[in-house]
Every structure is written in C-alpha cells, then in structure tokens.
Amino acid sequence: MQPEKIEELIQIHINCQHVKVESDDLTHFTAVIVSEDFEGKSKIMRHRLVYAALGDHMQSDIHAFSFQSYTPNEYSNLK
C-alpha cells in the first residue's frame, strides 16, 4: 500500500492539520498525525481513532503501523 493512500484514509476520517506517512517497504509504516480531533483524548483513544480510519487495511495491506499523534498545540510546542 502506498503511503499516500494511508494519508488519504486518515484524512477522510480524521480532521487533520498535518499527516505524513512514510515507508521503506510498503508494509511497515511510520506516521506523524496532527489533529484537533485529538484534543482531550488519551493516547489509547487517539490510536483507536487512527486504527478505525485504517479499518480492514490493518489486517491485509499494513503489517506494522507506528505513529505519533499530536494536537496542533502539542505539535507547535515541538518546534
């Protein structure tokens, strides 16, 4: 699966200010996702939102998916 397709799936389901997915082998992926939808949500709730956006692809096209999730404020504080 192409990283751009994963970015698209995430953006369809989550209101993202920024999403960047990368992969060296098209089965193992890393991502940075910034969304206001993460405001007030625990890390586990954020992960559930992202995994729900990826749906069945997590069991077929994506072998491993590691990501960092930030609110816009959290992300701006990293810089």
CYANA upper distance limits for C-alpha pairs under 8 A (distance plus 0.5 A):
  1 MET  CA      5 LYS  CA      7.43
  1 MET  CA      6 ILE  CA      8.07
  1 MET  CA     26 LEU  CA      6.01
  1 MET  CA     27 THR  CA      7.33
  1 MET  CA     61 ASP  CA      6.42
  1 MET  CA     62 ILE  CA      7.69
  2 GLN  CA      6 ILE  CA      7.32
  2 GLN  CA     26 LEU  CA      6.67
  3 PRO  CA      7 GLU  CA      6.78
  3 PRO  CA     21 VAL  CA      5.79
  3 PRO  CA     22 GLU  CA      6.27
  3 PRO  CA     23 SER  CA      7.14
  3 PRO  CA     26 LEU  CA      7.81
  3 PRO  CA     29 PHE  CA      8.11
  4 GLU  CA      8 GLU  CA      6.67
  4 GLU  CA     21 VAL  CA      7.57
  5 LYS  CA      9 LEU  CA      6.76
  6 ILE  CA     10 ILE  CA      6.74
  6 ILE  CA     21 VAL  CA      7.58
  6 ILE  CA     54 LEU  CA      7.73
  7 GLU  CA     11 GLN  CA      6.63
  7 GLU  CA     19 VAL  CA      6.77
  7 GLU  CA     20 LYS  CA      7.10
  7 GLU  CA     21 VAL  CA      6.71
  8 GLU  CA     12 ILE  CA      6.64
  9 LEU  CA     13 HIS  CA      7.12
  9 LEU  CA     53 ALA  CA      6.64
  9 LEU  CA     54 LEU  CA      6.77
 10 ILE  CA     14 ILE  CA      6.25
 10 ILE  CA     16 CYS  CA      8.43
 10 ILE  CA     19 VAL  CA      8.45
 10 ILE  CA     50 VAL  CA      7.15
 10 ILE  CA     53 ALA  CA      5.94
 10 ILE  CA     54 LEU  CA      7.24
 11 GLN  CA     15 ASN  CA      6.60
 11 GLN  CA     16 CYS  CA      6.39
 11 GLN  CA     19 VAL  CA      8.18
 12 ILE  CA     53 ALA  CA      8.23
 13 HIS  CA     53 ALA  CA      5.96
 14 ILE  CA     35 SER  CA      7.74
 14 ILE  CA     37 ASP  CA      7.33
 14 ILE  CA     49 LEU  CA      8.11
 14 ILE  CA     50 VAL  CA      8.17
 14 ILE  CA     53 ALA  CA      7.92
 15 ASN  CA     35 SER  CA      6.43
 15 ASN  CA     36 GLU  CA      7.43
 15 ASN  CA     37 ASP  CA      6.93
 16 CYS  CA     33 ILE  CA      7.46
 16 CYS  CA     34 VAL  CA      6.18
 16 CYS  CA     35 SER  CA      4.91
 16 CYS  CA     36 GLU  CA      7.61
 16 CYS  CA     37 ASP  CA      8.32
 17 GLN  CA     33 ILE  CA      8.46
 17 GLN  CA     34 VAL  CA      6.02
 17 GLN  CA     35 SER  CA      5.94
 17 GLN  CA     36 GLU  CA      8.08
 17 GLN  CA     72 PRO  CA      7.78
 18 HIS  CA     32 VAL  CA      8.14
 18 HIS  CA     33 ILE  CA      6.31
 18 HIS  CA     34 VAL  CA      5.47
 18 HIS  CA     35 SER  CA      7.54
 19 VAL  CA     31 ALA  CA      7.59
 19 VAL  CA     32 VAL  CA      6.16
 19 VAL  CA     33 ILE  CA      4.96
 19 VAL  CA     34 VAL  CA      6.76
 20 LYS  CA     31 ALA  CA      5.94
 20 LYS  CA     32 VAL  CA      5.91
 20 LYS  CA     33 ILE  CA      7.16
 21 VAL  CA     29 PHE  CA      7.16
 21 VAL  CA     30 THR  CA      6.22
 21 VAL  CA     31 ALA  CA      4.78
 21 VAL  CA     32 VAL  CA      7.22
 22 GLU  CA     29 PHE  CA      6.13
 22 GLU  CA     30 THR  CA      5.89
 22 GLU  CA     31 ALA  CA      6.74
 23 SER  CA     27 THR  CA      7.76
 23 SER  CA     28 HIS  CA      6.43
 23 SER  CA     29 PHE  CA      5.21
 23 SER  CA     30 THR  CA      7.02
 24 ASP  CA     28 HIS  CA      7.73
 24 ASP  CA     29 PHE  CA      8.21
 26 LEU  CA     62 ILE  CA      8.31
 27 THR  CA     61 ASP  CA      7.08
 27 THR  CA     62 ILE  CA      5.52
 27 THR  CA     63 HIS  CA      5.62
 27 THR  CA     64 ALA  CA      7.07
 28 HIS  CA     62 ILE  CA      7.07
 28 HIS  CA     63 HIS  CA      6.22
 28 HIS  CA     64 ALA  CA      5.16
 28 HIS  CA     65 PHE  CA      6.56
 29 PHE  CA     62 ILE  CA      8.12
 29 PHE  CA     64 ALA  CA      6.58
 29 PHE  CA     65 PHE  CA      5.31
 29 PHE  CA     66 SER  CA      6.72
 30 THR  CA     65 PHE  CA      6.33
 30 THR  CA     66 SER  CA      5.25
 30 THR  CA     67 PHE  CA      5.84
 31 ALA  CA     65 PHE  CA      8.24
 31 ALA  CA     66 SER  CA      6.91
 31 ALA  CA     67 PHE  CA      4.95
 31 ALA  CA     68 GLN  CA      6.84
 32 VAL  CA     67 PHE  CA      6.12
 32 VAL  CA     68 GLN  CA      5.43
 32 VAL  CA     69 SER  CA      6.62
 32 VAL  CA     70 TYR  CA      8.38
 33 ILE  CA     67 PHE  CA      7.77
 33 ILE  CA     68 GLN  CA      6.74
 33 ILE  CA     69 SER  CA      5.40
 33 ILE  CA     70 TYR  CA      6.78
 34 VAL  CA     38 PHE  CA      8.44
 34 VAL  CA     69 SER  CA      6.42
 34 VAL  CA     70 TYR  CA      5.27
 34 VAL  CA     71 THR  CA      5.93
 34 VAL  CA     72 PRO  CA      6.36
 34 VAL  CA     75 TYR  CA      7.42
 35 SER  CA     39 GLU  CA      8.29
 35 SER  CA     69 SER  CA      8.24
 35 SER  CA     70 TYR  CA      6.97
 35 SER  CA     71 THR  CA      5.68
 35 SER  CA     72 PRO  CA      6.66
 36 GLU  CA     71 THR  CA      5.90
 36 GLU  CA     72 PRO  CA      6.82
 37 ASP  CA     71 THR  CA      8.04
 38 PHE  CA     42 SER  CA      8.48
 38 PHE  CA     46 ARG  CA      6.49
 38 PHE  CA     69 SER  CA      8.08
 38 PHE  CA     70 TYR  CA      7.29
 38 PHE  CA     71 THR  CA      6.10
 39 GLU  CA     71 THR  CA      6.39
 41 LYS  CA     45 MET  CA      6.23
 41 LYS  CA     46 ARG  CA      6.72
 42 SER  CA     46 ARG  CA      6.76
 43 LYS  CA     47 HIS  CA      6.74
 43 LYS  CA     69 SER  CA      8.39
 44 ILE  CA     48 ARG  CA      6.73
 45 MET  CA     49 LEU  CA      6.83
 46 ARG  CA     50 VAL  CA      6.93
 46 ARG  CA     69 SER  CA      7.48
 47 HIS  CA     51 TYR  CA      6.53
 48 ARG  CA     52 ALA  CA      6.41
 49 LEU  CA     53 ALA  CA      6.83
 50 VAL  CA     54 LEU  CA      6.98
 51 TYR  CA     55 GLY  CA      6.68
 51 TYR  CA     58 MET  CA      7.92
 54 LEU  CA     58 MET  CA      6.72
 56 ASP  CA     60 SER  CA      7.09
 57 HIS  CA     61 ASP  CA      5.52
 57 HIS  CA     62 ILE  CA      6.37
 58 MET  CA     62 ILE  CA      5.43
 58 MET  CA     63 HIS  CA      7.36
 58 MET  CA     64 ALA  CA      8.40
 59 GLN  CA     63 HIS  CA      7.80
 70 TYR  CA     74 GLU  CA      6.08
 70 TYR  CA     75 TYR  CA      6.10
 71 THR  CA     75 TYR  CA      6.63
 72 PRO  CA     76 SER  CA      6.61
 73 ASN  CA     77 ASN  CA      6.78
 74 GLU  CA     78 LEU  CA      7.21
 75 TYR  CA     79 LYS  CA      7.76
